[in-house]
Amino acid sequence: MNAASPAGGAAAMVLHPADDVATALRPLSAGEVVQIQGQNQTTSVQALEDIALCHKLALRPLAAGQPVRKYGEVIGFTLQAVAAGGHVHIHNLKSGRAQITS
């Protein structure tokens, strides 16, 4: 059983209407239909994989090389295509600001 979410029962939230991703308010499970709270509406998307607390999931299909918006601002560019409901994180998103080296 998942813990309650602070956004009126939603499991994820969108911070700006132009955002391409939502932020998980709790851990999400693959196959789960995720309720997403926006400023003026609630929507849903099916999580394609497990997504950790505070990580991002795609609200719609994202093409490889596409800019990704969060907070209404471009936060980076996809390294590969990401389907709606897919996990968006450092494995498939190159930051537009920070440079991560391994």
Secondary structure as a PSIPRED ss2 file (coil, helix, strand):
# PSIPRED VFORMAT (PSIPRED V4.0)

   1 M C   1.000  0.000  0.000
   2 N C   1.000  0.000  0.000
   3 A C   1.000  0.000  0.000
   4 A C   1.000  0.000  0.000
   5 S C   1.000  0.000  0.000
   6 P C   1.000  0.000  0.000
   7 A E   0.000  0.000  1.000
   8 G C   1.000  0.000  0.000
   9 G C   1.000  0.000  0.000
  10 A E   0.000  0.000  1.000
  11 A C   1.000  0.000  0.000
  12 A E   0.000  0.000  1.000
  13 M E   0.000  0.000  1.000
  14 V C   1.000  0.000  0.000
  15 L C   1.000  0.000  0.000
  16 H C   1.000  0.000  0.000
  17 P C   1.000  0.000  0.000
  18 A C   1.000  0.000  0.000
  19 D C   1.000  0.000  0.000
  20 D C   1.000  0.000  0.000
  21 V E   0.000  0.000  1.000
  22 A E   0.000  0.000  1.000
  23 T E   0.000  0.000  1.000
  24 A E   0.000  0.000  1.000
  25 L C   1.000  0.000  0.000
  26 R C   1.000  0.000  0.000
  27 P C   1.000  0.000  0.000
  28 L E   0.000  0.000  1.000
  29 S C   1.000  0.000  0.000
  30 A C   1.000  0.000  0.000
  31 G C   1.000  0.000  0.000
  32 E C   1.000  0.000  0.000
  33 V E   0.000  0.000  1.000
  34 V E   0.000  0.000  1.000
  35 Q E   0.000  0.000  1.000
  36 I E   0.000  0.000  1.000
  37 Q E   0.000  0.000  1.000
  38 G C   1.000  0.000  0.000
  39 Q C   1.000  0.000  0.000
  40 N C   1.000  0.000  0.000
  41 Q C   1.000  0.000  0.000
  42 T E   0.000  0.000  1.000
  43 T E   0.000  0.000  1.000
  44 S E   0.000  0.000  1.000
  45 V E   0.000  0.000  1.000
  46 Q E   0.000  0.000  1.000
  47 A C   1.000  0.000  0.000
  48 L C   1.000  0.000  0.000
  49 E C   1.000  0.000  0.000
  50 D C   1.000  0.000  0.000
  51 I E   0.000  0.000  1.000
  52 A C   1.000  0.000  0.000
  53 L C   1.000  0.000  0.000
  54 C C   1.000  0.000  0.000
  55 H C   1.000  0.000  0.000
  56 K E   0.000  0.000  1.000
  57 L E   0.000  0.000  1.000
  58 A E   0.000  0.000  1.000
  59 L C   1.000  0.000  0.000
  60 R C   1.000  0.000  0.000
  61 P C   1.000  0.000  0.000
  62 L E   0.000  0.000  1.000
  63 A C   1.000  0.000  0.000
  64 A C   1.000  0.000  0.000
  65 G C   1.000  0.000  0.000
  66 Q C   1.000  0.000  0.000
  67 P E   0.000  0.000  1.000
  68 V E   0.000  0.000  1.000
  69 R E   0.000  0.000  1.000
  70 K E   0.000  0.000  1.000
  71 Y C   1.000  0.000  0.000
  72 G C   1.000  0.000  0.000
  73 E E   0.000  0.000  1.000
  74 V E   0.000  0.000  1.000
  75 I E   0.000  0.000  1.000
  76 G E   0.000  0.000  1.000
  77 F E   0.000  0.000  1.000
  78 T E   0.000  0.000  1.000
  79 L C   1.000  0.000  0.000
  80 Q C   1.000  0.000  0.000
  81 A C   1.000  0.000  0.000
  82 V E   0.000  0.000  1.000
  83 A C   1.000  0.000  0.000
  84 A C   1.000  0.000  0.000
  85 G C   1.000  0.000  0.000
  86 G C   1.000  0.000  0.000
  87 H E   0.000  0.000  1.000
  88 V E   0.000  0.000  1.000
  89 H C   1.000  0.000  0.000
  90 I C   1.000  0.000  0.000
  91 H C   1.000  0.000  0.000
  92 N C   1.000  0.000  0.000
  93 L E   0.000  0.000  1.000
  94 K E   0.000  0.000  1.000
  95 S E   0.000  0.000  1.000
  96 G C   1.000  0.000  0.000
  97 R C   1.000  0.000  0.000
  98 A C   1.000  0.000  0.000
  99 Q C   1.000  0.000  0.000
 100 I C   1.000  0.000  0.000
 101 T C   1.000  0.000  0.000
 102 S C   1.000  0.000  0.000
